[in-house]
């Protein structure tokens, strides 16, 4: 788990900033996480710090294409 701040949701992409200054954009969020946190609509979640677990999903037909998916979020 790493620590990251949720910054925005726009056009299907979830943006988080990590403690080391890196920005990572996620295309997918596990449905269980979306049940807990309405990242699309709840503006109070913006700029909130979370412990985040995510995975890299490689497309079968193109190993160079990686999708990042949030697996879990826990408020800090």
C-alpha positions as a Markdown table, in Angstrom:
| # | Residue | x | y | z |
|---|---|---|---|---|
| 1 | Unk | 0.0 | 0.0 | 0.0 |
| 2 | Unk | 1.1 | 3.5 | -0.8 |
| 3 | Unk | -0.2 | 6.9 | 0.3 |
| 4 | Unk | -1.9 | 9.1 | -2.4 |
| 5 | Unk | -4.2 | 12.1 | -2.5 |
| 6 | Unk | -7.3 | 11.9 | -4.7 |
| 7 | Unk | -7.3 | 14.9 | -7.1 |
| 8 | Unk | -10.0 | 14.4 | -9.7 |
| 9 | Unk | -12.3 | 12.3 | -11.8 |
| 10 | Unk | -12.7 | 13.4 | -15.4 |
| 11 | Unk | -13.9 | 11.6 | -18.5 |
| 12 | Unk | -13.5 | 8.2 | -16.9 |
| 13 | Unk | -10.1 | 8.8 | -15.4 |
| 14 | Unk | -9.3 | 9.0 | -11.7 |
| 15 | Unk | -6.2 | 11.0 | -10.8 |
| 16 | Unk | -4.1 | 10.5 | -7.7 |
| 17 | Unk | -0.9 | 12.2 | -6.5 |
| 18 | Unk | 1.5 | 10.1 | -4.6 |
| 19 | Unk | 3.8 | 11.0 | -1.6 |
| 20 | Unk | 6.8 | 11.1 | -3.9 |
| 21 | Unk | 5.2 | 13.7 | -6.2 |
| 22 | Unk | 4.2 | 11.3 | -8.9 |
| 23 | Unk | 0.8 | 11.6 | -10.6 |
| 24 | Unk | -0.9 | 8.4 | -11.7 |
| 25 | Unk | -4.1 | 8.2 | -13.7 |
| 26 | Unk | -6.4 | 5.2 | -13.2 |
| 27 | Unk | -8.8 | 3.9 | -15.8 |
| 28 | Unk | -10.5 | 1.4 | -13.6 |
| 29 | Unk | -11.6 | 1.3 | -9.9 |
| 30 | Unk | -12.8 | -2.0 | -8.3 |
| 31 | Unk | -16.6 | -1.9 | -7.9 |
| 32 | Unk | -16.2 | -2.6 | -4.2 |
| 33 | Unk | -14.2 | 0.7 | -3.8 |
| 34 | Unk | -16.8 | 2.6 | -5.8 |
| 35 | Unk | -19.5 | 1.3 | -3.4 |
| 36 | Unk | -17.5 | 2.8 | -0.5 |
| 37 | Unk | -16.4 | 6.0 | -2.1 |
| 38 | Unk | -18.3 | 7.9 | -4.8 |
| 39 | Unk | -15.2 | 9.3 | -6.5 |
| 40 | Unk | -17.1 | 10.5 | -9.5 |
| 41 | Unk | -19.6 | 12.8 | -7.6 |
| 42 | Unk | -18.5 | 13.4 | -4.0 |
| 43 | Unk | -16.4 | 16.5 | -4.1 |
| 44 | Unk | -15.5 | 16.2 | -0.4 |
| 45 | Unk | -13.2 | 13.3 | -1.4 |
| 46 | Unk | -11.0 | 15.6 | -3.5 |
| 47 | Unk | -7.7 | 16.4 | -1.8 |
| 48 | Unk | -8.3 | 13.6 | 0.7 |
| 49 | Unk | -5.4 | 11.3 | 1.5 |
| 50 | Unk | -5.8 | 7.5 | 1.1 |
| 51 | Unk | -3.8 | 4.4 | 1.5 |
| 52 | Unk | -4.1 | 2.9 | -2.0 |
| 53 | Unk | -3.5 | -0.5 | -3.5 |
| 54 | Unk | -3.5 | -0.9 | -7.3 |
| 55 | Unk | -2.6 | -3.3 | -10.0 |
| 56 | Unk | -1.2 | -3.0 | -13.5 |
| 57 | Unk | -3.3 | -4.8 | -16.1 |
| 58 | Unk | -1.6 | -5.6 | -19.4 |
| 59 | Unk | -3.8 | -5.9 | -22.5 |
| 60 | Unk | -3.5 | -9.4 | -24.1 |
| 61 | Unk | -3.0 | -8.1 | -27.6 |
| 62 | Unk | -0.6 | -5.3 | -26.8 |
| 63 | Unk | 1.9 | -5.8 | -24.0 |
| 64 | Unk | 2.9 | -2.1 | -24.2 |
| 65 | Unk | -0.6 | -1.0 | -23.2 |
| 66 | Unk | -1.0 | -0.9 | -19.4 |
| 67 | Unk | -4.2 | 0.0 | -17.5 |
| 68 | Unk | -4.0 | 0.9 | -13.8 |
| 69 | Unk | -6.8 | -0.3 | -11.6 |
| 70 | Unk | -7.5 | 0.8 | -8.0 |
| 71 | Unk | -8.0 | -2.3 | -5.8 |
| 72 | Unk | -8.6 | -0.7 | -2.4 |
| 73 | Unk | -8.7 | 2.7 | -0.7 |
| 74 | Unk | -8.5 | 3.5 | 3.0 |
| 75 | Unk | -8.7 | 7.0 | 4.3 |
| 76 | Unk | -5.6 | 8.2 | 6.2 |
